[in-house]
């Protein structure tokens, strides 16, 4: 995967289902928590850092944490 600095603050989603290699391409998102809210925003298509017009999506922390722990 490219060592672009902006990727250190993003999370990969929908990585290639055939090879599971991020170099093949994926969708990334910036996830931010402020107080009791978690926001997914600034979706990008990688490689290439192309904007994807989705979101933002906001979740309450308690529900978000519960879903993560149950996965």
CHARMM internal coordinates of N, CA and C (Angstrom, degrees):
IC EDIT
DIST 1 N 1 CA 1.4401
DIST 1 CA 1 C 1.5162
ANGL 1 N 1 CA 1 C 109.05
DIST 1 C 2 N 1.3060
ANGL 1 CA 1 C 2 N 116.22
DIHE 1 N 1 CA 1 C 2 N 146.03
DIST 2 N 2 CA 1.4543
ANGL 1 C 2 N 2 CA 120.22
DIHE 1 CA 1 C 2 N 2 CA 179.42
DIST 2 CA 2 C 1.5178
ANGL 2 N 2 CA 2 C 110.26
DIHE 1 C 2 N 2 CA 2 C -61.48
DIST 2 C 3 N 1.3183
ANGL 2 CA 2 C 3 N 116.90
DIHE 2 N 2 CA 2 C 3 N 147.89
DIST 3 N 3 CA 1.4582
ANGL 2 C 3 N 3 CA 120.48
DIHE 2 CA 2 C 3 N 3 CA -178.71
DIST 3 CA 3 C 1.5247
ANGL 3 N 3 CA 3 C 111.13
DIHE 2 C 3 N 3 CA 3 C -96.32
DIST 3 C 4 N 1.3174
ANGL 3 CA 3 C 4 N 117.21
DIHE 3 N 3 CA 3 C 4 N 38.96
DIST 4 N 4 CA 1.4576
ANGL 3 C 4 N 4 CA 121.48
DIHE 3 CA 3 C 4 N 4 CA 179.53
DIST 4 CA 4 C 1.5275
ANGL 4 N 4 CA 4 C 108.39
DIHE 3 C 4 N 4 CA 4 C -68.08
DIST 4 C 5 N 1.3199
ANGL 4 CA 4 C 5 N 117.14
DIHE 4 N 4 CA 4 C 5 N 134.37
DIST 5 N 5 CA 1.4632
ANGL 4 C 5 N 5 CA 122.07
DIHE 4 CA 4 C 5 N 5 CA -174.87
DIST 5 CA 5 C 1.5151
ANGL 5 N 5 CA 5 C 112.88
DIHE 4 C 5 N 5 CA 5 C -60.34
DIST 5 C 6 N 1.3320
ANGL 5 CA 5 C 6 N 118.59
DIHE 5 N 5 CA 5 C 6 N -36.30
DIST 6 N 6 CA 1.4577
ANGL 5 C 6 N 6 CA 119.56
DIHE 5 CA 5 C 6 N 6 CA -177.07
DIST 6 CA 6 C 1.5257
ANGL 6 N 6 CA 6 C 112.07
DIHE 5 C 6 N 6 CA 6 C -63.30
DIST 6 C 7 N 1.3204
ANGL 6 CA 6 C 7 N 118.51
DIHE 6 N 6 CA 6 C 7 N -25.01
DIST 7 N 7 CA 1.4581
ANGL 6 C 7 N 7 CA 121.12
DIHE 6 CA 6 C 7 N 7 CA -179.35
DIST 7 CA 7 C 1.5249
ANGL 7 N 7 CA 7 C 112.96
DIHE 6 C 7 N 7 CA 7 C -70.31
DIST 7 C 8 N 1.3235
ANGL 7 CA 7 C 8 N 118.76
DIHE 7 N 7 CA 7 C 8 N -19.26
DIST 8 N 8 CA 1.4549
ANGL 7 C 8 N 8 CA 120.87
DIHE 7 CA 7 C 8 N 8 CA -179.96
DIST 8 CA 8 C 1.5229
ANGL 8 N 8 CA 8 C 111.85
DIHE 7 C 8 N 8 CA 8 C -67.20
DIST 8 C 9 N 1.3263
ANGL 8 CA 8 C 9 N 117.18
DIHE 8 N 8 CA 8 C 9 N -17.65
DIST 9 N 9 CA 1.4577
ANGL 8 C 9 N 9 CA 121.41
DIHE 8 CA 8 C 9 N 9 CA -177.98
DIST 9 CA 9 C 1.5206
ANGL 9 N 9 CA 9 C 111.99
DIHE 8 C 9 N 9 CA 9 C -108.40
DIST 9 C 10 N 1.3099
ANGL 9 CA 9 C 10 N 117.22
DIHE 9 N 9 CA 9 C 10 N 17.51
DIST 10 N 10 CA 1.4564
ANGL 9 C 10 N 10 CA 122.31
DIHE 9 CA 9 C 10 N 10 CA -176.65
DIST 10 CA 10 C 1.5263
ANGL 10 N 10 CA 10 C 110.09
DIHE 9 C 10 N 10 CA 10 C -126.42
DIST 10 C 11 N 1.3169
ANGL 10 CA 10 C 11 N 115.85
DIHE 10 N 10 CA 10 C 11 N 161.11
DIST 11 N 11 CA 1.4619
ANGL 10 C 11 N 11 CA 121.64
DIHE 10 CA 10 C 11 N 11 CA 178.89
DIST 11 CA 11 C 1.5169
ANGL 11 N 11 CA 11 C 109.05
DIHE 10 C 11 N 11 CA 11 C -119.73
DIST 11 C 12 N 1.3361
ANGL 11 CA 11 C 12 N 117.62
DIHE 11 N 11 CA 11 C 12 N 133.66
DIST 12 N 12 CA 1.4648
ANGL 11 C 12 N 12 CA 119.76
DIHE 11 CA 11 C 12 N 12 CA 179.51
DIST 12 CA 12 C 1.5287
ANGL 12 N 12 CA 12 C 111.31
DIHE 11 C 12 N 12 CA 12 C -77.18
DIST 12 C 13 N 1.3126
ANGL 12 CA 12 C 13 N 115.47
DIHE 12 N 12 CA 12 C 13 N 137.40
DIST 13 N 13 CA 1.4637
ANGL 12 C 13 N 13 CA 123.33
DIHE 12 CA 12 C 13 N 13 CA 173.56
DIST 13 CA 13 C 1.5174
ANGL 13 N 13 CA 13 C 107.63
DIHE 12 C 13 N 13 CA 13 C -127.72
DIST 13 C 14 N 1.2987
ANGL 13 CA 13 C 14 N 117.62
DIHE 13 N 13 CA 13 C 14 N 153.57
DIST 14 N 14 CA 1.4560
ANGL 13 C 14 N 14 CA 122.00
DIHE 13 CA 13 C 14 N 14 CA 173.96
DIST 14 CA 14 C 1.5242
ANGL 14 N 14 CA 14 C 112.55
DIHE 13 C 14 N 14 CA 14 C 51.11
DIST 14 C 15 N 1.3200
ANGL 14 CA 14 C 15 N 115.73
DIHE 14 N 14 CA 14 C 15 N 54.84
DIST 15 N 15 CA 1.4629
ANGL 14 C 15 N 15 CA 121.91
DIHE 14 CA 14 C 15 N 15 CA 175.89
DIST 15 CA 15 C 1.5292
ANGL 15 N 15 CA 15 C 107.64
DIHE 14 C 15 N 15 CA 15 C -71.09
DIST 15 C 16 N 1.3036
ANGL 15 CA 15 C 16 N 117.54
DIHE 15 N 15 CA 15 C 16 N 151.92
DIST 16 N 16 CA 1.4650
ANGL 15 C 16 N 16 CA 123.27
DIHE 15 CA 15 C 16 N 16 CA -177.44
DIST 16 CA 16 C 1.5388
ANGL 16 N 16 CA 16 C 111.43
DIHE 15 C 16 N 16 CA 16 C -43.92
DIST 16 C 17 N 1.3292
ANGL 16 CA 16 C 17 N 116.03
DIHE 16 N 16 CA 16 C 17 N 123.61
DIST 17 N 17 CA 1.4677
ANGL 16 C 17 N 17 CA 120.21
DIHE 16 CA 16 C 17 N 17 CA -177.49
DIST 17 CA 17 C 1.5190
ANGL 17 N 17 CA 17 C 113.34
DIHE 16 C 17 N 17 CA 17 C -76.41
DIST 17 C 18 N 1.3241
ANGL 17 CA 17 C 18 N 117.38
DIHE 17 N 17 CA 17 C 18 N -16.96
DIST 18 N 18 CA 1.4621
ANGL 17 C 18 N 18 CA 120.18
DIHE 17 CA 17 C 18 N 18 CA -179.84
DIST 18 CA 18 C 1.5109
ANGL 18 N 18 CA 18 C 112.40
DIHE 17 C 18 N 18 CA 18 C -83.20
DIST 18 C 19 N 1.3293
ANGL 18 CA 18 C 19 N 116.27
DIHE 18 N 18 CA 18 C 19 N -48.36
DIST 19 N 19 CA 1.4634
ANGL 18 C 19 N 19 CA 118.79
DIHE 18 CA 18 C 19 N 19 CA -173.95
DIST 19 CA 19 C 1.5318
ANGL 19 N 19 CA 19 C 112.83
DIHE 18 C 19 N 19 CA 19 C -113.47
DIST 19 C 20 N 1.3219
ANGL 19 CA 19 C 20 N 118.16
DIHE 19 N 19 CA 19 C 20 N -14.03
DIST 20 N 20 CA 1.4656
ANGL 19 C 20 N 20 CA 124.15
DIHE 19 CA 19 C 20 N 20 CA -179.94
DIST 20 CA 20 C 1.5349
ANGL 20 N 20 CA 20 C 113.10
DIHE 19 C 20 N 20 CA 20 C 58.79
DIST 20 C 21 N 1.3171
ANGL 20 CA 20 C 21 N 115.24
DIHE 20 N 20 CA 20 C 21 N 26.08
DIST 21 N 21 CA 1.4571
ANGL 20 C 21 N 21 CA 121.37
DIHE 20 CA 20 C 21 N 21 CA -179.74
DIST 21 CA 21 C 1.5258
ANGL 21 N 21 CA 21 C 109.00
DIHE 20 C 21 N 21 CA 21 C -103.33
DIST 21 C 22 N 1.3208
ANGL 21 CA 21 C 22 N 117.04
DIHE 21 N 21 CA 21 C 22 N 124.96
DIST 22 N 22 CA 1.4560
ANGL 21 C 22 N 22 CA 120.50
DIHE 21 CA 21 C 22 N 22 CA -179.31
DIST 22 CA 22 C 1.5249
ANGL 22 N 22 CA 22 C 112.15
DIHE 21 C 22 N 22 CA 22 C -63.81
DIST 22 C 23 N 1.3365
ANGL 22 CA 22 C 23 N 117.92
DIHE 22 N 22 CA 22 C 23 N -25.00
DIST 23 N 23 CA 1.4663
ANGL 22 C 23 N 23 CA 120.09
DIHE 22 CA 22 C 23 N 23 CA 177.58
DIST 23 CA 23 C 1.5230
ANGL 23 N 23 CA 23 C 111.65
DIHE 22 C 23 N 23 CA 23 C -66.50
DIST 23 C 24 N 1.3143
ANGL 23 CA 23 C 24 N 117.04
DIHE 23 N 23 CA 23 C 24 N -19.79
DIST 24 N 24 CA 1.4609
ANGL 23 C 24 N 24 CA 121.68
DIHE 23 CA 23 C 24 N 24 CA -179.89
DIST 24 CA 24 C 1.5301
ANGL 24 N 24 CA 24 C 110.80
DIHE 23 C 24 N 24 CA 24 C -75.67
DIST 24 C 25 N 1.3180
ANGL 24 CA 24 C 25 N 116.46
DIHE 24 N 24 CA 24 C 25 N -25.96
DIST 25 N 25 CA 1.4611
ANGL 24 C 25 N 25 CA 121.36
DIHE 24 CA 24 C 25 N 25 CA -179.77
DIST 25 CA 25 C 1.5153
ANGL 25 N 25 CA 25 C 111.33
DIHE 24 C 25 N 25 CA 25 C 132.44
DIST 25 C 26 N 1.3187
ANGL 25 CA 25 C 26 N 115.71
DIHE 25 N 25 CA 25 C 26 N 148.76
DIST 26 N 26 CA 1.4569
ANGL 25 C 26 N 26 CA 121.04
DIHE 25 CA 25 C 26 N 26 CA 178.96
DIST 26 CA 26 C 1.5168
ANGL 26 N 26 CA 26 C 109.15
DIHE 25 C 26 N 26 CA 26 C -166.82
DIST 26 C 27 N 1.3115
ANGL 26 CA 26 C 27 N 115.49
DIHE 26 N 26 CA 26 C 27 N 170.13
DIST 27 N 27 CA 1.4589
ANGL 26 C 27 N 27 CA 121.99
DIHE 26 CA 26 C 27 N 27 CA 173.06
DIST 27 CA 27 C 1.5171
ANGL 27 N 27 CA 27 C 106.81
DIHE 26 C 27 N 27 CA 27 C -104.92
DIST 27 C 28 N 1.3350
ANGL 27 CA 27 C 28 N 116.86
DIHE 27 N 27 CA 27 C 28 N 133.68
DIST 28 N 28 CA 1.4629
ANGL 27 C 28 N 28 CA 120.20
DIHE 27 CA 27 C 28 N 28 CA 178.90
DIST 28 CA 28 C 1.5248
ANGL 28 N 28 CA 28 C 109.60
DIHE 27 C 28 N 28 CA 28 C -117.81
DIST 28 C 29 N 1.3284
ANGL 28 CA 28 C 29 N 115.13
DIHE 28 N 28 CA 28 C 29 N 160.25
DIST 29 N 29 CA 1.4619
ANGL 28 C 29 N 29 CA 121.60
DIHE 28 CA 28 C 29 N 29 CA -178.12
DIST 29 CA 29 C 1.5223
ANGL 29 N 29 CA 29 C 109.37
DIHE 28 C 29 N 29 CA 29 C -142.71
DIST 29 C 30 N 1.3103
ANGL 29 CA 29 C 30 N 115.90
DIHE 29 N 29 CA 29 C 30 N 148.96
DIST 30 N 30 CA 1.4622
ANGL 29 C 30 N 30 CA 122.26
DIHE 29 CA 29 C 30 N 30 CA 173.05
DIST 30 CA 30 C 1.5217
ANGL 30 N 30 CA 30 C 106.89
DIHE 29 C 30 N 30 CA 30 C -95.41
DIST 30 C 31 N 1.3384
ANGL 30 CA 30 C 31 N 116.85
DIHE 30 N 30 CA 30 C 31 N 123.87
DIST 31 N 31 CA 1.4606
ANGL 30 C 31 N 31 CA 122.57
DIHE 30 CA 30 C 31 N 31 CA -179.23
DIST 31 CA 31 C 1.5154
ANGL 31 N 31 CA 31 C 108.18
DIHE 30 C 31 N 31 CA 31 C -112.96
DIST 31 C 32 N 1.3278
ANGL 31 CA 31 C 32 N 115.36
DIHE 31 N 31 CA 31 C 32 N 129.37
DIST 32 N 32 CA 1.4548
ANGL 31 C 32 N 32 CA 120.61
DIHE 31 CA 31 C 32 N 32 CA -176.91
DIST 32 CA 32 C 1.5234
ANGL 32 N 32 CA 32 C 109.52
DIHE 31 C 32 N 32 CA 32 C -133.65
DIST 32 C 33 N 1.3364
ANGL 32 CA 32 C 33 N 115.56
DIHE 32 N 32 CA 32 C 33 N 137.01
DIST 33 N 33 CA 1.4655
ANGL 32 C 33 N 33 CA 120.43
DIHE 32 CA 32 C 33 N 33 CA 174.84
DIST 33 CA 33 C 1.5133
ANGL 33 N 33 CA 33 C 108.78
DIHE 32 C 33 N 33 CA 33 C -114.21
DIST 33 C 34 N 1.3253
ANGL 33 CA 33 C 34 N 114.87
DIHE 33 N 33 CA 33 C 34 N 126.28
DIST 34 N 34 CA 1.4633
ANGL 33 C 34 N 34 CA 121.97
DIHE 33 CA 33 C 34 N 34 CA 174.30
DIST 34 CA 34 C 1.5156
ANGL 34 N 34 CA 34 C 107.13
DIHE 33 C 34 N 34 CA 34 C -129.29
DIST 34 C 35 N 1.3348
ANGL 34 CA 34 C 35 N 114.07
DIHE 34 N 34 CA 34 C 35 N 113.62
DIST 35 N 35 CA 1.4652
ANGL 34 C 35 N 35 CA 121.06
DIHE 34 CA 34 C 35 N 35 CA -179.12
DIST 35 CA 35 C 1.5240
ANGL 35 N 35 CA 35 C 109.98
DIHE 34 C 35 N 35 CA 35 C 56.46
DIST 35 C 36 N 1.3303
ANGL 35 CA 35 C 36 N 118.79
DIHE 35 N 35 CA 35 C 36 N -115.33
DIST 36 N 36 CA 1.4555
ANGL 35 C 36 N 36 CA 122.31
DIHE 35 CA 35 C 36 N 36 CA -174.51
DIST 36 CA 36 C 1.5323
ANGL 36 N 36 CA 36 C 112.73
DIHE 35 C 36 N 36 CA 36 C -100.49
DIST 36 C 37 N 1.3418
ANGL 36 CA 36 C 37 N 117.52
DIHE 36 N 36 CA 36 C 37 N 14.04
DIST 37 N 37 CA 1.4574
ANGL 36 C 37 N 37 CA 120.09
DIHE 36 CA 36 C 37 N 37 CA -177.70
DIST 37 CA 37 C 1.5305
ANGL 37 N 37 CA 37 C 111.25
DIHE 36 C 37 N 37 CA 37 C -124.46
DIST 37 C 38 N 1.3268
ANGL 37 CA 37 C 38 N 115.04
DIHE 37 N 37 CA 37 C 38 N 140.05
DIST 38 N 38 CA 1.4651
ANGL 37 C 38 N 38 CA 122.37
DIHE 37 CA 37 C 38 N 38 CA 173.99
DIST 38 CA 38 C 1.5268
ANGL 38 N 38 CA 38 C 106.59
DIHE 37 C 38 N 38 CA 38 C -114.69
DIST 38 C 39 N 1.3320
ANGL 38 CA 38 C 39 N 116.62
DIHE 38 N 38 CA 38 C 39 N 129.28
DIST 39 N 39 CA 1.4584
ANGL 38 C 39 N 39 CA 120.74
DIHE 38 CA 38 C 39 N 39 CA -178.66
DIST 39 CA 39 C 1.5211
ANGL 39 N 39 CA 39 C 110.56
DIHE 38 C 39 N 39 CA 39 C -120.99
DIST 39 C 40 N 1.3202
ANGL 39 CA 39 C 40 N 115.50
DIHE 39 N 39 CA 39 C 40 N 130.18
DIST 40 N 40 CA 1.4537
ANGL 39 C 40 N 40 CA 122.70
DIHE 39 CA 39 C 40 N 40 CA 171.15
DIST 40 CA 40 C 1.5218
ANGL 40 N 40 CA 40 C 106.14
DIHE 39 C 40 N 40 CA 40 C -100.63
DIST 40 C 41 N 1.3471
ANGL 40 CA 40 C 41 N 116.39
DIHE 40 N 40 CA 40 C 41 N 123.89
DIST 41 N 41 CA 1.4538
ANGL 40 C 41 N 41 CA 119.82
DIHE 40 CA 40 C 41 N 41 CA -177.36
DIST 41 CA 41 C 1.5186
ANGL 41 N 41 CA 41 C 110.90
DIHE 40 C 41 N 41 CA 41 C -151.81
DIST 41 C 42 N 1.3032
ANGL 41 CA 41 C 42 N 115.81
DIHE 41 N 41 CA 41 C 42 N 171.59
DIST 42 N 42 CA 1.4615
ANGL 41 C 42 N 42 CA 123.19
DIHE 41 CA 41 C 42 N 42 CA 176.81
DIST 42 CA 42 C 1.5357
ANGL 42 N 42 CA 42 C 111.33
DIHE 41 C 42 N 42 CA 42 C 55.77
DIST 42 C 43 N 1.3192
ANGL 42 CA 42 C 43 N 116.75
DIHE 42 N 42 CA 42 C 43 N 59.57
DIST 43 N 43 CA 1.4601
ANGL 42 C 43 N 43 CA 122.36
DIHE 42 CA 42 C 43 N 43 CA 177.38
DIST 43 CA 43 C 1.5246
ANGL 43 N 43 CA 43 C 109.02
DIHE 42 C 43 N 43 CA 43 C -70.53
DIST 43 C 44 N 1.3394
ANGL 43 CA 43 C 44 N 116.06
DIHE 43 N 43 CA 43 C 44 N 139.71
DIST 44 N 44 CA 1.4708
ANGL 43 C 44 N 44 CA 121.85
DIHE 43 CA 43 C 44 N 44 CA -177.76
DIST 44 CA 44 C 1.5216
ANGL 44 N 44 CA 44 C 110.38
DIHE 43 C 44 N 44 CA 44 C -136.53
DIST 44 C 45 N 1.3241
ANGL 44 CA 44 C 45 N 115.97
DIHE 44 N 44 CA 44 C 45 N 148.56
DIST 45 N 45 CA 1.4601
ANGL 44 C 45 N 45 CA 122.36
DIHE 44 CA 44 C 45 N 45 CA 173.68
DIST 45 CA 45 C 1.5217
ANGL 45 N 45 CA 45 C 106.72
DIHE 44 C 45 N 45 CA 45 C -98.26
DIST 45 C 46 N 1.3244
ANGL 45 CA 45 C 46 N 115.46
DIHE 45 N 45 CA 45 C 46 N 124.04
DIST 46 N 46 CA 1.4588
ANGL 45 C 46 N 46 CA 121.96
DIHE 45 CA 45 C 46 N 46 CA -178.95
DIST 46 CA 46 C 1.5283
ANGL 46 N 46 CA 46 C 110.12
DIHE 45 C 46 N 46 CA 46 C -114.81
DIST 46 C 47 N 1.2816
ANGL 46 CA 46 C 47 N 120.19
DIHE 46 N 46 CA 46 C 47 N 153.24
DIST 47 N 47 CA 1.4501
ANGL 46 C 47 N 47 CA 126.18
DIHE 46 CA 46 C 47 N 47 CA -8.13
DIST 47 CA 47 C 1.5209
ANGL 47 N 47 CA 47 C 109.82
DIHE 46 C 47 N 47 CA 47 C -72.07
DIST 47 C 48 N 1.2855
ANGL 47 CA 47 C 48 N 116.01
DIHE 47 N 47 CA 47 C 48 N 162.04
DIST 48 N 48 CA 1.4464
ANGL 47 C 48 N 48 CA 121.37
DIHE 47 CA 47 C 48 N 48 CA 177.40
DIST 48 CA 48 C 1.5151
ANGL 48 N 48 CA 48 C 114.51
DIHE 47 C 48 N 48 CA 48 C 115.37
DIST 48 C 49 N 1.3473
ANGL 48 CA 48 C 49 N 116.82
DIHE 48 N 48 CA 48 C 49 N -14.52
DIST 49 N 49 CA 1.4566
ANGL 48 C 49 N 49 CA 120.76
DIHE 48 CA 48 C 49 N 49 CA 175.68
DIST 49 CA 49 C 1.5317
ANGL 49 N 49 CA 49 C 111.65
DIHE 48 C 49 N 49 CA 49 C 54.69
DIST 49 C 50 N 1.3450
ANGL 49 CA 49 C 50 N 116.18
DIHE 49 N 49 CA 49 C 50 N 45.42
DIST 50 N 50 CA 1.4630
ANGL 49 C 50 N 50 CA 120.76
DIHE 49 CA 49 C 50 N 50 CA 179.26
DIST 50 CA 50 C 1.5221
ANGL 50 N 50 CA 50 C 109.78
DIHE 49 C 50 N 50 CA 50 C -92.27
DIST 50 C 51 N 1.3197
ANGL 50 CA 50 C 51 N 116.63
DIHE 50 N 50 CA 50 C 51 N 133.93
DIST 51 N 51 CA 1.4548
ANGL 50 C 51 N 51 CA 122.17
DIHE 50 CA 50 C 51 N 51 CA -178.59
DIST 51 CA 51 C 1.5243
ANGL 51 N 51 CA 51 C 111.15
DIHE 50 C 51 N 51 CA 51 C -66.19
DIST 51 C 52 N 1.3305
ANGL 51 CA 51 C 52 N 115.86
DIHE 51 N 51 CA 51 C 52 N 142.26
DIST 52 N 52 CA 1.4560
ANGL 51 C 52 N 52 CA 122.77
DIHE 51 CA 51 C 52 N 52 CA 176.66
DIST 52 CA 52 C 1.5277
ANGL 52 N 52 CA 52 C 107.28
DIHE 51 C 52 N 52 CA 52 C -121.47
DIST 52 C 53 N 1.3222
ANGL 52 CA 52 C 53 N 119.69
DIHE 52 N 52 CA 52 C 53 N 118.06
DIST 53 N 53 CA 1.4607
ANGL 52 C 53 N 53 CA 121.72
DIHE 52 CA 52 C 53 N 53 CA -173.16
DIST 53 CA 53 C 1.5297
ANGL 53 N 53 CA 53 C 113.39
DIHE 52 C 53 N 53 CA 53 C -74.75
DIST 53 C 54 N 1.3194
ANGL 53 CA 53 C 54 N 115.99
DIHE 53 N 53 CA 53 C 54 N 76.81
DIST 54 N 54 CA 1.4646
ANGL 53 C 54 N 54 CA 123.45
DIHE 53 CA 53 C 54 N 54 CA 176.42
DIST 54 CA 54 C 1.5137
ANGL 54 N 54 CA 54 C 109.47
DIHE 53 C 54 N 54 CA 54 C -129.66
DIST 54 C 55 N 1.3366
ANGL 54 CA 54 C 55 N 116.10
DIHE 54 N 54 CA 54 C 55 N 152.58
DIST 55 N 55 CA 1.4558
ANGL 54 C 55 N 55 CA 120.97
DIHE 54 CA 54 C 55 N 55 CA 171.61
DIST 55 CA 55 C 1.5024
ANGL 55 N 55 CA 55 C 113.97
DIHE 54 C 55 N 55 CA 55 C 70.49
DIST 55 C 56 N 1.3039
ANGL 55 CA 55 C 56 N 115.22
DIHE 55 N 55 CA 55 C 56 N -168.12
DIST 56 N 56 CA 1.4642
ANGL 55 C 56 N 56 CA 128.08
DIHE 55 CA 55 C 56 N 56 CA 8.33
DIST 56 CA 56 C 1.5297
ANGL 56 N 56 CA 56 C 111.95
DIHE 55 C 56 N 56 CA 56 C -76.42
DIST 56 C 57 N 1.3400
ANGL 56 CA 56 C 57 N 113.95
DIHE 56 N 56 CA 56 C 57 N 157.56
DIST 57 N 57 CA 1.4534
ANGL 56 C 57 N 57 CA 122.18
DIHE 56 CA 56 C 57 N 57 CA 176.81
DIST 57 CA 57 C 1.5181
ANGL 57 N 57 CA 57 C 108.07
DIHE 56 C 57 N 57 CA 57 C -118.97
DIST 57 C 58 N 1.3236
ANGL 57 CA 57 C 58 N 117.23
DIHE 57 N 57 CA 57 C 58 N 131.27
DIST 58 N 58 CA 1.4633
ANGL 57 C 58 N 58 CA 121.66
DIHE 57 CA 57 C 58 N 58 CA -176.58
DIST 58 CA 58 C 1.5261
ANGL 58 N 58 CA 58 C 109.62
DIHE 57 C 58 N 58 CA 58 C -120.23
DIST 58 C 59 N 1.3476
ANGL 58 CA 58 C 59 N 115.13
DIHE 58 N 58 CA 58 C 59 N 137.99
DIST 59 N 59 CA 1.4579
ANGL 58 C 59 N 59 CA 122.23
DIHE 58 CA 58 C 59 N 59 CA -178.04
DIST 59 CA 59 C 1.5263
ANGL 59 N 59 CA 59 C 109.23
DIHE 58 C 59 N 59 CA 59 C -130.39
DIST 59 C 60 N 1.3235
ANGL 59 CA 59 C 60 N 116.80
DIHE 59 N 59 CA 59 C 60 N 147.47
DIST 60 N 60 CA 1.4617
ANGL 59 C 60 N 60 CA 119.94
DIHE 59 CA 59 C 60 N 60 CA 173.62
DIST 60 CA 60 C 1.5215
ANGL 60 N 60 CA 60 C 108.32
DIHE 59 C 60 N 60 CA 60 C -76.61
DIST 60 C 61 N 1.3330
ANGL 60 CA 60 C 61 N 116.48
DIHE 60 N 60 CA 60 C 61 N 138.91
DIST 61 N 61 CA 1.4617
ANGL 60 C 61 N 61 CA 122.13
DIHE 60 CA 60 C 61 N 61 CA -173.05
DIST 61 CA 61 C 1.5184
ANGL 61 N 61 CA 61 C 112.88
DIHE 60 C 61 N 61 CA 61 C -56.14
DIST 61 C 62 N 1.3182
ANGL 61 CA 61 C 62 N 118.64
DIHE 61 N 61 CA 61 C 62 N -45.51
DIST 62 N 62 CA 1.4656
ANGL 61 C 62 N 62 CA 120.70
DIHE 61 CA 61 C 62 N 62 CA -176.02
DIST 62 CA 62 C 1.5257
ANGL 62 N 62 CA 62 C 111.21
DIHE 61 C 62 N 62 CA 62 C -59.91
DIST 62 C 63 N 1.3214
ANGL 62 CA 62 C 63 N 117.70
DIHE 62 N 62 CA 62 C 63 N -44.24
DIST 63 N 63 CA 1.4586
ANGL 62 C 63 N 63 CA 121.16
DIHE 62 CA 62 C 63 N 63 CA 179.09
DIST 63 CA 63 C 1.5339
ANGL 63 N 63 CA 63 C 110.97
DIHE 62 C 63 N 63 CA 63 C -69.12
DIST 63 C 64 N 1.3051
ANGL 63 CA 63 C 64 N 116.78
DIHE 63 N 63 CA 63 C 64 N -39.86
DIST 64 N 64 CA 1.4612
ANGL 63 C 64 N 64 CA 122.81
DIHE 63 CA 63 C 64 N 64 CA 179.66
DIST 64 CA 64 C 1.5290
ANGL 64 N 64 CA 64 C 109.68
DIHE 63 C 64 N 64 CA 64 C -61.21
DIST 64 C 65 N 1.3215
ANGL 64 CA 64 C 65 N 116.15
DIHE 64 N 64 CA 64 C 65 N -49.88
DIST 65 N 65 CA 1.4598
ANGL 64 C 65 N 65 CA 120.92
DIHE 64 CA 64 C 65 N 65 CA -179.78
DIST 65 CA 65 C 1.5283
ANGL 65 N 65 CA 65 C 111.10
DIHE 64 C 65 N 65 CA 65 C -62.12
DIST 65 C 66 N 1.3162
ANGL 65 CA 65 C 66 N 117.04
DIHE 65 N 65 CA 65 C 66 N -41.68
DIST 66 N 66 CA 1.4667
ANGL 65 C 66 N 66 CA 120.80
DIHE 65 CA 65 C 66 N 66 CA 179.73
DIST 66 CA 66 C 1.5214
ANGL 66 N 66 CA 66 C 110.63
DIHE 65 C 66 N 66 CA 66 C -60.73
DIST 66 C 67 N 1.3256
ANGL 66 CA 66 C 67 N 117.56
DIHE 66 N 66 CA 66 C 67 N -42.84
DIST 67 N 67 CA 1.4613
ANGL 66 C 67 N 67 CA 120.95
DIHE 66 CA 66 C 67 N 67 CA 179.26
DIST 67 CA 67 C 1.5264
ANGL 67 N 67 CA 67 C 111.83
DIHE 66 C 67 N 67 CA 67 C -66.69
DIST 67 C 68 N 1.3208
ANGL 67 CA 67 C 68 N 117.44
DIHE 67 N 67 CA 67 C 68 N -39.94
DIST 68 N 68 CA 1.4597
ANGL 67 C 68 N 68 CA 120.52
DIHE 67 CA 67 C 68 N 68 CA 178.09
DIST 68 CA 68 C 1.5310
ANGL 68 N 68 CA 68 C 111.20
DIHE 67 C 68 N 68 CA 68 C -62.72
DIST 68 C 69 N 1.3260
ANGL 68 CA 68 C 69 N 116.35
DIHE 68 N 68 CA 68 C 69 N -42.72
DIST 69 N 69 CA 1.4686
ANGL 68 C 69 N 69 CA 120.02
DIHE 68 CA 68 C 69 N 69 CA -178.37
DIST 69 CA 69 C 1.5319
ANGL 69 N 69 CA 69 C 111.98
DIHE 68 C 69 N 69 CA 69 C -69.96
DIST 69 C 70 N 1.3166
ANGL 69 CA 69 C 70 N 116.92
DIHE 69 N 69 CA 69 C 70 N -28.72
DIST 70 N 70 CA 1.4716
ANGL 69 C 70 N 70 CA 119.56
DIHE 69 CA 69 C 70 N 70 CA -179.08
DIST 70 CA 70 C 1.5295
ANGL 70 N 70 CA 70 C 112.84
DIHE 69 C 70 N 70 CA 70 C -81.94
DIST 70 C 71 N 1.3354
ANGL 70 CA 70 C 71 N 116.39
DIHE 70 N 70 CA 70 C 71 N -12.63
DIST 71 N 71 CA 1.4828
ANGL 70 C 71 N 71 CA 119.57
DIHE 70 CA 70 C 71 N 71 CA -176.96
DIST 71 CA 71 C 1.5162
ANGL 71 N 71 CA 71 C 111.42
DIHE 70 C 71 N 71 CA 71 C -76.77
END
COOR INIT
IC SEED 1 N 1 CA 1 C
IC BUILD
